[in-house]
């Protein structure tokens, strides 16, 4: 009898702090309309530990493929590992440049403070 009738579900209100990465502000919503901006939501490609772990995984897969006699698959895995190695180098360079920038800005702030107190 009632099996043929479609049930209309009520939509639930959005919880305030559930899975929001932008601090919950809706003012910036227009800035994130591009679908590729938040493609990698968990930030795993920005975490050096995860990138290194993934690189090691592909290196191990390449060794396994080589030992199983599949040089094409081994080369494919090595290319993936090489990609993650380049990504790891990018992250470390960015981190080093940010550290140098912070140190130089702290030094300039300390010089300004010492000049103003003289």
Secondary structure, 3 states (H helix, E strand, C coil): CHHHCCCCCCCCCCCCCCCCCCCCCCCCHHHHCCCCCCCCCCCHHHCHHHHHHHHHHHHHHHHHHHHCCCHHHHHHHHHHHHHHHHHHHHHHHHHHHHHHHHHHHHHHHHHHHHHHHC
